[in-house]
Amino acid sequence: MNERPSPWQTYRRLLGFAKPYRGLLGLAFVAALVEAGGSAAFAKLMEPITNRTFEARDVDNIWVLPALIVLVFLVRGFAGFVTDLAMGRSARSIARDLRVGVLGKYLRMSGLRFDTEPVPSMLIRLGSDSDQVSQAAVDAMKVMIQQALQALFLLGVMLWTSWLVTLSILLLAPPLAWVMNKVARRYRKVSHRIQESSGNLLQAADQALSNQQEVKVYGAQAAETARYRTLADINLNLAMKVETTRGVATAVVQTMGAVGLAVLLLIAGLEAQAGRLTAGAFFTLLLSMAGIIPALRQLTNVQNMLQRGVASAERLFDVLDAPDETDTGTLPLARAQGQLEFRNVTARYPGATRPAIENISFVASPGTVTAIVGRSGSGKSTLVKLIPRFYEAESGQILLDGHGVQDYRLADLRRQIALVGQQVMLFDGSVADNVAYGELAQAGQPALEQAVRGANAMEFVETLPDGLQAQIGAKGGRLSGGQRQRLAIARAMLKDAPILILDEATAALDNESERLVQNALQKLMPDRTTLVIAHRLSTIEHADQVLVLDQGRLVEQGTHAELLARGGLYAHLHGMQFREAE
C-alpha cells in the first residue's frame, strides 16, 4: 500500500503548477522585497527624525526626513500593488489550470468512477477545492512572503539598532515555532473533514432540489430540511474547530508578542540608562517590534488557508493520479462492418458478489435489430455499455468484425457507435450545436438539416424563433421530452455510425411523441447493427432476434413469435403488458 504523501510533498507538487507563471511570481517577489524594504526604511528613518527633532532640535532641515518618508510610502505602496496583482493573476491561473485538468481527467476515467463518486462531489473538487488550492499555492505564499520579509527586514533594523536588545527578544522564537507547528497539525487534521462535509452538504441539497416534486408530493420537506440541517451542523462544528484553533493561536502569538514588547522595554530602558541607546533608537526598536507582531499573527492565520489548500490539493491529486480508461488497442478502424459477437461474457461491478451479466453469448449482424428485454436489474444496460467499453468484461470476449473490442483504439471503437438513451444528453446551446456535437461539428449545413428533418424534428425546430440556432436551455429544458428525444436521434443520424444502441428510447414518452420517435428510428435503423433495450414489448415485434435476460443470464433467445409460442418468461412479460394495456 502506498504511503500518503506528506503535506510538504503535496505542497511541493502543487508548486509545480506555478512553473508556467515563474515570471509573474519573480516580479511579485522583487516587489515584495521592495515593500518590506520600505517598511524597514520607515522604521529606521524614525531614529534620526526623533533625535533631530526632539533632542538636537534641528529646525533647518525639519522638512527633509518627512518628505523622504512620503517618498518611501509611495514606493512601498506601488510595490505592494504589483505584488498583489502578480500573485493574484498567478493564483487564479493555477485554479483555472487545475479545474480544466481535473475535468479532463474525469472525462478520461472509466464509467465505474461515476458509479462510485457522485457528481456533486466532483463539482466540489472542481469548485471550492480548486479555489482552496490556488489560495494555498499562491495566496498563502503571498502572505508568507510579504509578512516573513517584513518581519526579517524589521528584525534586521532591530539588530542594526541594538543587537543586545534584539537577541534578548529572540529567546521567544522557539516557543513561537512550537505553537505554529501545533496549529498547522490541527488545521491539517480538520481540513480534510471539512471538504468531505461540504461535499455531503452539496449532495443532500442536490437530491432535495432536483427531486423537489417528489419531496412536495410525499410531504418530505421537513425530513429533507432536518437531514440537511444535521449535515450543516456537522459542517458548523468542524468550522468552529478551525475558528477555535485560529483564535487560540492568535491569542498565544499576541501574548508572546506582548511579553516580547515588555522585554524590549525592560532591556531598552537599561541600555538607555547606561547611555548606549538614544531616544530615536528606542523609538525605532519599538516601531519595528510593533510591525513584527502583526506579521507573526498573519503568519499564524495563514496556516488555516495553507492547510485547507493542501487538503484540497490531495483531493485533486487523488483524481489526477487515478488511472485513465484502458486504451492499449493498436488496430485502426476507419468504419466497421458492424458484425458484433458476445462469447461467454461475464461482467461484475467492483465489490458485488453476483455478476451483473453472466456467460452471455449471441451474434448481432449488420442490417439486423437485436432487442434486449427483461425485468429491471436483469443486466440489460450493463450489456450494451460493454460495447463502447464504458465498463470492462470480467471474462469472455466481445468481438467487432472478428477482433476483440479491446484490440481497437478506444476513440476509433466509439466512432462506430451511436447511442440514444432514455435520458437525453443536451447542453445549454443551440439546436445546431446539440445535433452537430463533438466531432460532428465539422458536418455541413445540408447534412445537419437532413438529419434534423429525418428525425422528425424540423417540424418543431422551424417554429422556434431562431430555428436551428435557437437556444434550448440547460439540459434542453425549453423542449418537451419527445422533442429532446428527436434531437438525440438527429445527432445519431448525423453520426451515421454502423452500430446503433437504443436504451429505452421511447419509455418515457406519450403516445404521439412515441409515434414520431418510432417513425424517426425506423429511418435510422436500416443497414446498421441495432441493439434495442425495450421496455414496451410492442415496439420490438419486428426485431430479428430478442434476447431475454433474467438476473444477468440469457434465459431465452429467438424472434417475437417464437418466444410467445414457447410460453416462457418473454410470453409472461408480454402477457402482463397486454393486460395492463387493456
N, C-alpha and C positions, 0 to 999 in steps of 0.2 A: 504493500500500500504506500503510495507517495505521501510524503510529509507535506503538510500545508506550509506554503512559503511564509517567511517571517514578514512583519509589517514593513521592514526596511527593504526586503527583496521586492515586495509588491510595489512599494513607492518608487524604487529604482526602475522597475519595469515601466511604471506609469510615466516616469520622466522621459522614457524613450519616445513617448508620443509627442514630446515637446521638441524633438530634434528638428522638425521642419521649421520651427519658429525660433531657432537659436539666435538669429539676427535681432529679432524683436526683444528677446529675453536679454541679450547682451546690452542692447540700448537701455533697457529698463534697469539693469544692474548698474551701469555707469551713472544713470540719472539718480539712482538710489544712493550711490556714493556721494554725489554732489549734494543731495538733500541732507544726508547725515552730516556731511562736512559743514553745511550751512548751520545746522543745529549746534555743532561743536564750536564753530566760529562765533556764533552769537553768545554762547556761554563764556568763551574766552574773552570776548570783547568787553564783557561786563566788568572784568578786573581793572583795565585801565580807565574805563568810564567812572567807576566808583572811586578809584584812587585819585584821579584828577579832579573830579567834581566835588567830592566830599572831604578829601584830605588836602590835596595841593591847592584846591580852589582855583584851577586854571580856567579862566573865562575867555581867554583869547581864542582857543580852538574848541570851544564848547560844542560847536555845531558839527564838527568833522566826524566824530565817532557815531553820533545818532544817525547821520546821513549814511555812514557805512553800514549800520545795522539795517536800514531800509533797503539798501542795495543787496545785502546778504539775504534778506527775506524774499526779495523779488526773484533772485536766482534760485533760492530754495523752493519757492512756490512753483516756478516753471519746471524745475526738475521733478517735483512731486507729480505734476500734471503729466509729464512724459512717462514717468514710472507707471502711473495708473492706466494710462492709455495703452501702453505697450503690453503690460501684464494682462489687462482686460481683454485685448484682442487675442492674445495667446490662449488664455483660458477658454474663451468661447469657441475658438477654433478647435481646440482639443476636444471639447464637448461635442462639437459637430462631427469631428472625425470618428469619435467613439460611437456616436449614435448610428452613423452610416455604416460603420464596420460591424456593429452588433446586429443591425437589421439584416445586412447582407449575410452574416453568418447564420442567423435564424433561417433564412431562405435557402441555405445550403444544407440544412440539417434534415435528417430523416423524419418521416411522419410520426415516429414514436416520441420524439421530443415534444410535439404538440399534444400528445396524449398525456404526457407526464407533467408538463408545465402549463398552467392556464395562461391565456393571453393577457389578463390584467397583470400578472407577474412580469411578463415580457415588457409590458408598457411601463412598469415601474423601472425596469432596467434601462429602457430607452429614455425615460424622462428624468425622474429625480436622481437615479443613480449616476447618470451621465453628468448632471449638474454638480452633484457632490464631488465627483471625480475631478471636474475642472477646477473646483474650489481647492481640492487637495493638491492638484498638480501645479497650479499657478497662483490662485488667490491666497492660499495659505503660505505659499512660498514668498509672495509679495509682502505679506505681513511680517513673516520671519526675517526676510532680508532687510526690510525697512527698519523694523524695531531692533533687530540684532545689530545692524550697522550703527543705528543711533546710540544704542547702549554702549557699543565698543568705542565709538568716537568720543562720547561723553566721558567714558572711563579713561580714555587717553588724555583728555583735557584734565581730568582729576589727577592722574598720575603726574602730568606735567606741572600742575599747580602745586600739589603736595603729595609725594609718594607715600609718606608715612600715614597720613590720614586715609588715603585710598586703600592701602594694604590692610589696615585695621578693619575697614568695611568689608573687604573681600573675604573675610572669615565666614561671612554668611552665605557664600556661594555654594558649598557642599550641601547644607540642608535645603537650600532652594532647589538645587538639581534633583535631590531625592523627592521633594514634593512634586515636581513637574513629571518625573518618571512614574510616580504612583497615579497621577492624574491621567497620563497617557494610557496606562493599562486599563484603568477604569473606563475611559471613553471607548477604547477598542472593544471591550467586552460587551458594552451596551449597544454599540452602533450596529452590529450585525442584527441583533434582535429588533432594533427599531426599523430597519429596512424590511425585514420579514413581516413585521406587524403592519407596515404601510401597505405591503402587497396584499395581505389578508383583508385590510380595510377596503382597498380598491376592488378586490374581487367580490366582497359582500355587496358593495354598492352597485357594482356592475350587474350582479344577478338580480338584485331587487328592482333596479330601474329598467333593465332590459325586459323583465317579466312583470312590468307594473300592472298589466291587465289581470293576470292570474292572481297577483298579490291582492288586488282590489276585490275581485270576484269571490275569493275564498277568505276575505276578511283577515288577511295576514299582515296588515300594516303594522300593528302593534308588535307582532312577533319579529318581523324583519327589522323594525326600529330597535327593538330590545337586543337582537343579535348584533346589530351594527354598534349599538352603544357599548356592549360588552367588549367588542374588539377595540372600540375607540378608547375605553377605559384602560385597556392593556397598553395601548399606544401612549396614552397620557402618563401612565405610571412610569413607562420607560423614559419618556421625555423628561419627567420630573427627576429621575435619577441623574440624567445629564445635567439638568439645571442645578441640582444639589451639588454635584461634583464641581461644576463650574463656580458656584457661589463659595463653597468651602475653599477651593483652590485660590480664588481671588482674595478672599479674606486672609488666608495664610500669607500670600505674597505681600499684601498690603501691610499686614502686621510686621512681617520681616523687614519690609521697606521702612516702616516707622522705627523699628529697632536700629536699622542701619542709619537712619537720619539722626536718631538720638546719639549713636556712637560718633557720628560725624561732628555733631555739636560739641560733644564732650572733648574729643581729641583736638578738634579745631580750636576750641577755647583754650586748651592747654598750650597749643602751639602759638596762638596769638599772644598769650601772656609771656611766653618765652621770647617773643619778638621775631618768630620765624614765619609768621603768617600775617599778611596785610588784610585790611577790610575788604579790598577788592578781590583778593584771592579767596577769602572766606565766602564771599557772595558767589563767586564762580563755582566753588565746590558745592554750595547749597543749590544753585541753579542746575548744575549737572546732575546732582543726586535726584532732584525733583523731576528731571527729564528721564532718568533711568527707571524710576519706579513704575510709571505708566507703561514704559516699553516692556518691562518684565511682565506686567499684568496682561498686556496684549499677547505676549508670547505664551502665557499660560492659557489664555482663552482660545488661542489658535489651535490648541490641542484637540478641541471638540471638532472643529472644521477638518483638521487633518485626519483624525481617526475615523470620522464618518466617511471621508473621501476614500481612505484606504479600504474600509469595509465595502464601500460601493465598488471600488476597483476590483476587489476579489470576486464580487458577484458578476461583474462584467467579464473578467478574465475566465471565470468558470464557463461562460458562453463561448468566448473566443477560443478557448483551449479544447472545447468539445469536438469530437470527430465530425467531419463532413459526411454526407451520404457517400457510400461506397461507389466509386466510379473507376473501376480498373479495366473496363472493357476497351478493346482496341479496334474492333471491327467497325468500319464506317458503314453508314446506312443512309443512302440518299432517299429512297422511297421503298417501303416494304410491300411485298405482295399481300401480306395480311394473314398468312397461314399461322394460326395460333394453336398451340397444344399444351395441355397440362398433363404431366406424367407423375402420378403418385405424390401430389404436392401437399405438404403439411406446413402450417404456419401457426405460430403461437406468440401471444403478447408476453412481454417480459413479466415474470412473476406469476403468470397464470398456470394453473395446474392442468387445465384441459386445453387442447389446441383449439384455435378459432376455426380452422378448417383442417380436415384430416384425410389424407390419402385420396385426393381429388384427381380424377383423370377424365379428360374429354378433348375433343378437337373442334375448333371453330374455323371454318374455311371462308375464303373471300366470297362475297356475294350472299352470305347466309346470315340469318338472325338467330342468335342463341339467347333464349330467355332464361333468367335465373330467378327462381321463386323459392319461398319457404317462409316459415314463421319468423317473427322478429328475433334477432340474435342467432340466426342459423348460420351466419358467416357469409352472407351474400356480398356485402360491401367490402369485407376483407378480401374476398376472392378477386374482385376487379381491381382493388388497389395494389395487388401484387404485380399486375401487368405493367404499369408505369414505374414500378419499384418504389412506390411510396413506403411500402414495407418489404422486407426480405423474407423469402420462404425459409423454413427451418430445414426441410428436406424435400427431395423430389426436383423436378425440372419444369421450367416454363420456357417453351420454345417459340420463337418467332421466325418463320421461314427456315426452320431446321436448326437454328442456333439458339443457345440459351440467351435469355434477355440480358443476363449479366455480361455476356461477351460483347455487347454493343456499347458504344459510348452513350452515357446517360442522356445527354442532350439530343443525340440522334434518335434514341429509342422514343423519347417523349414527343419528338416531332411527328411520329407516326400515329399519335393518339389524339383524338378529340373527345372531350368529356362534357356531358351535360348532366348536371345533378339536380336534385330536388331543391337544394339551397343554392340559388344562382349567385355567382360572384360578380358583382358590378361595382364600379368605382364612381366616385364623385367626379364626373366629367361629362362629355357629350356622348350622344348615341354613337357617333362615328368612332370616338376614342375607345368605347367599350366593345364595339364589334371588331374593329381593326386593332386588337390589343396585343402588346408584346411584339413578337417577331412578325405579326400580321400587319404592323403599322406601315410596312412598305407597299401594301396592296394598293392598287389604283382605285380611283373613284368608281369606274364602271363595275369592277369586281365587288366592291363594297355594296353598291346599290343592288346588284344582282343577289347577293347573299341576304340582304335585308328583305328584299322582295320575296325570295324563295322561302324565307322563314315566316311568311305571312305577317311581317312586322311593318311593312311600308304603309299599310292602311292606317295605323295609328301614328307612325312617325311623321307622315305628311300633315297630320293635324296639329303637331307641336309647333310652337311659334317659330323656331329656327330649324325645323326639320332635322336632318342628320346632325346638325351642330347644336341641337337643343341640349341643355344641361338636365341631367336626370336625378341629381341629388345624391347624397351619401347612400351607398348600397342600393342605388336605383329607387330611392324612397318615393319619387314622384310618379312612379309607374305601378300598375297593378301586377299581381303575381303572374298572370298569363302574359303580360307584355314583357316582363323581365325574362320569362322563360323563352319567349320567341327571340329576344336579343341574344340569349345564350346559344340558341340553335343557329342564328345567323352567324355568330362567331365560329361555330363548328363548321358551318357550310363554307365560310371564307377560308378556314384552315385546310379543308379538303383532305383530311388525313385518311389513310387506309383502314384504320381501326377506330370504331365509334363506340363509346361507352355511355349508356344512358342509365343513370342511377335514379330510378323512381321519378322520372322527369315530369310526370303528369299527376303525381299522387295528391298534390295539394290544390288542384285546380277545379274550378266549377266546370259544368258540362260544356258550355260554349267555348271557354278558354281551352279545355281539353281537346275539343274537336279541332280548333285551329292549330294547336300544337301538334296533335297527331298527324294532321294533314301535312304540316311542315316536316315532321320526322319522316313521313313516307317519301318525301322528296330527297331527304338527306341520306337515307339508309342504302339505297341501291349501290351495288358494286363495292361495298365495303364489308369488312368483318364487323358485325354489330353484336354487341352484348348488351342485353336489356335486363336491368333489375326491375321487376314488375311487382307492384302491389295489387293493381286491378288485373285479375287474370283475363278479363275480357279483352284486354288490349294486346294480348300475345297469342291469340288463337291462330294466327298465320305464321308463327315462328317456325323456323326449320327444325329446331330442337329445343326442348325445355329441360333444364336441369333443376331438380327438386332437392334442396338442401334441408337437412334437419340435424341440429346440434353439431354442425360442422362437417357432416358427412353427406356424400352424394347418394341419396336413397332411391331416386328414380330418374330415368332419362328417356326421352322419346318425344314424339310430337304431341300436340294438344289432344288430338283424337285418341292416340294410343294410350296416353296416360289416363284419360277419362275412362276408357274401356277397361283399363287394368284395375280400377277401383281402389287405388292406394291413397297415399297422402295427398297427392295432387287433386284427385277426384273429391277428397274430403274438403280440401280448401276451396275448391271451385264450388262445391255444393253449399258451403257456408256463405260464400259471397252471393251466390244466386238467391239464396233465401233472404239475405239482407236486402238485396235489390228489390225483391218482391215486397 
